[in-house]
Amino acid sequence: MRPDLVLSDVMPPGRDGLALLGDLRSDPVPDDYVVKPFRPAELIARTRVHLELSSFREALPAAAPPARPSAC
């Protein structure tokens, strides 16, 4: 199971946040980051965007493939 969103500090206590980011990037996933200090409204907006994109990606495999033109 893959999470829809991982929100982490790059300097968490007891772990190197950049190492965590490297672990996450070893599996190809879209990523984004917000630098500190950040505006809470920006963090909320970007979080919403990524969660919406995740739900769209989940819906794609269930969608029927596009019709291919027939060869004459």
Secondary structure as the mmCIF struct_conf table of DSSP 4:
data_model
#
loop_
_struct_conf.conf_type_id
_struct_conf.id
_struct_conf.beg_label_comp_id
_struct_conf.beg_label_asym_id
_struct_conf.beg_label_seq_id
_struct_conf.end_label_comp_id
_struct_conf.end_label_asym_id
_struct_conf.end_label_seq_id
BEND BEND1 ASP A 4 ASP A 4
BEND BEND2 VAL A 10 MET A 11
TURN_TY1_P TURN_TY1_P1 PRO A 13 GLY A 14
BEND BEND3 ARG A 15 ARG A 15
HELX_RH_AL_P HELX_RH_AL_P1 GLY A 17 ARG A 25
TURN_TY1_P TURN_TY1_P2 SER A 26 SER A 26
BEND BEND4 ASP A 27 ASP A 27
HELX_LH_PP_P HELX_LH_PP_P1 VAL A 35 VAL A 35
BEND BEND5 LYS A 36 PRO A 37
HELX_RH_AL_P HELX_RH_AL_P2 PRO A 40 ALA A 59
TURN_TY1_P TURN_TY1_P3 LEU A 60 ALA A 62
BEND BEND6 ALA A 63 ALA A 63
HELX_LH_PP_P HELX_LH_PP_P2 ALA A 64 ALA A 71
#
